[in-house]
Amino acid sequence: MKLSRIVLASLLALTACGTADTPSTPAPGASGALTPIKLQLQWFYQAQFAGYIAAVDQGFYKEQGLDVELLEGGVDIVPQTVLATGKADYAIAWVPKALASREQGAGITDVGQIFARSGTYQVAWKDSGITKAADLKGKKVGNWGFGNEFELFAGMTKAGLDPSKDVTLVQQQFDMQALLKKEIDAAQAMSYNEYAQLLEAKNPATGQLYTADDFAIIDWKTEGSSMLQDAVWANTEKLNDPNYQAQTVKFLTATIKGWAYCRDNPEKCRDLVVAKGSKLGKSHQLWQMNEVNKLVWPAAGAGIGVIDEAAWKQTVEISQTTKNQTGDTVLKAAPEGPAYTNDYINQAIAQAKAAGVDVTGSAFQPATVTLTEGGA
């Protein structure tokens, strides 16, 4: 998943500092010069962030009068903390983790829910008989922890399992080696990353790469325990400033164009990500681009980035009620104040549509990507 690999407790401690005082935002492009913007990403450069990379490369942000600098993430970076402390203008973060930060005082608001769907799987060998959450009973179940485990725990709980008694929980590394070596029965994976690692591995019995037929997937969207993931977060206090409001609409308008570009040009966006310095190979990045597009497109309703109330409520409910192996929940109470708003994304959608951008991608069809050994 490579999103925010910080222990949840550390994340909460880091975000307890709240929102730093920030100067008034200059009107974007008011003087004719580009307004500098910093966007904090969740992790290292990869196709998960291709829409933002494309918006920079294709000049979509500059069209809006913005000079956007992408800040690469890493193991010791919590994006919403960077935003809340005034070191970035916007940040990309999963909704549950960002809400945990809000509960500890970080002044942030979801202004664009770019990923409409969760990409989290639990993967098992096809011959294991594991096809749904209930089948995990009595099995060795890998999970990353660090706040990434709640869809899994919610799915098991919904299936009538007690995660503390009915399964053997195993701390999983951020790869698929434990499953490949059959040290665990089911492994956590993102559709766009770790799952591909399985299909890039060679079956020692045949000398050929594994295929999807070798594995079974539990998709938390199907199980009804999925949670909202990548979103654009803004500084709540600064959203009181009309200039920051206008800047946010401009930023989101260009971001929509970036993601539409990657929907229509996945191979070009793969190349942009590789050129940006990603450590992942070209076939892996094309797989990731294709799978990420599935999480964004088609965009139901008004278009990309609009926060679906039902999905938001499900995310909040799971965050409040689902306990992990240490008995912790993501949230102690429902979010207070402006945790999200569709005001700015709706304005951005209107502007993008006026510029001829397809904001719903209703005709989107994913490609078939052929992976190579190691994702090269």
Salt bridges, closest charged atoms under 4 A:
GLU63 OE1 - LYS257 NZ 3.04
ASP89 OD1 - LYS238 NZ 3.58
ASP135 OD1 - LYS132 NZ 3.17
GLU194 OE2 - LYS2 NZ 2.35
GLU194 OE2 - ARG5 NH2 3.98
GLU200 OE2 - HIS284 ND1 2.54
ASP219 OD1 - LYS221 NZ 3.09
ASP264 OD1 - ARG263 NE 2.86
ASP271 OD1 - ARG270 NE 2.55
ASP271 OD1 - LYS282 NZ 3.94
GLU291 OE2 - LYS294 NZ 2.93
GLU309 OE2 - LYS313 NZ 3.26
ASP358 OD2 - ARG263 NH2 3.88
GLU373 OE1 - LYS202 NZ 3.60
